[in-house]
């Protein structure tokens, strides 16, 4: 499969802010959660929490703000606040559904590598009609890999697909995650996200290819 100037054999996708227009859900959750505790939301907080996964994120807010709360209770509150948005309102980005179908029609193995918990991810995939398109789904918390601050989730996705990491394309919208995917040896595609406090220039400088959305990739030959 040709992507940009590279030939790859498999594709690994982040979900939030990459395949899906979903970061508005977490903006709302983060602001509501912090507001209830009289804590100001900052760009730095949003960028940090986006890559840590649920368990890492809950540990972070407890330590960062000195909260007398159990991480499992924080996670439960986040999930409750977010569930309806994912199950009924989150949609895929322009061209994403068509691109996934085109990949499948050419026999390209597909994976998701995400910090989002499965209980939120799967309803969104089903609601958008793409749940069955993925050969495997790797969830950071299930792997216990510390979110996307390390290459572990990408290496595991490649292993499950049976494709060497250097033959995989990884699609990401966060600079920290893109760096980790590069460390794994993957070809990394940055995806612009208007809803996220995304450092677009930084992401573009890290990735091998930067795209506004998936419509620019709809024509390719295997």
Secondary structure as GFF3:
##gff-version 3
##sequence-region A 1 222
A	DSSP	beta_strand	2	3	.	.	.	ID=ss1
A	DSSP	beta_strand	6	7	.	.	.	ID=ss2
A	DSSP	beta_strand	10	13	.	.	.	ID=ss3
A	DSSP	beta_strand	20	21	.	.	.	ID=ss4
A	DSSP	alpha_helix	23	35	.	.	.	ID=ss5
A	DSSP	alpha_helix	43	65	.	.	.	ID=ss6
A	DSSP	alpha_helix	71	84	.	.	.	ID=ss7
A	DSSP	pi_helix	85	89	.	.	.	ID=ss8
A	DSSP	beta_strand	91	92	.	.	.	ID=ss9
A	DSSP	alpha_helix	96	105	.	.	.	ID=ss10
A	DSSP	beta_strand	109	114	.	.	.	ID=ss11
A	DSSP	alpha_helix	118	127	.	.	.	ID=ss12
A	DSSP	three_ten_helix	131	133	.	.	.	ID=ss13
A	DSSP	beta_strand	136	139	.	.	.	ID=ss14
A	DSSP	alpha_helix	140	143	.	.	.	ID=ss15
A	DSSP	alpha_helix	152	161	.	.	.	ID=ss16
A	DSSP	three_ten_helix	165	167	.	.	.	ID=ss17
A	DSSP	beta_strand	168	172	.	.	.	ID=ss18
A	DSSP	alpha_helix	175	183	.	.	.	ID=ss19
A	DSSP	beta_strand	187	191	.	.	.	ID=ss20
A	DSSP	alpha_helix	200	206	.	.	.	ID=ss21
A	DSSP	beta_strand	209	211	.	.	.	ID=ss22
A	DSSP	three_ten_helix	214	217	.	.	.	ID=ss23
###
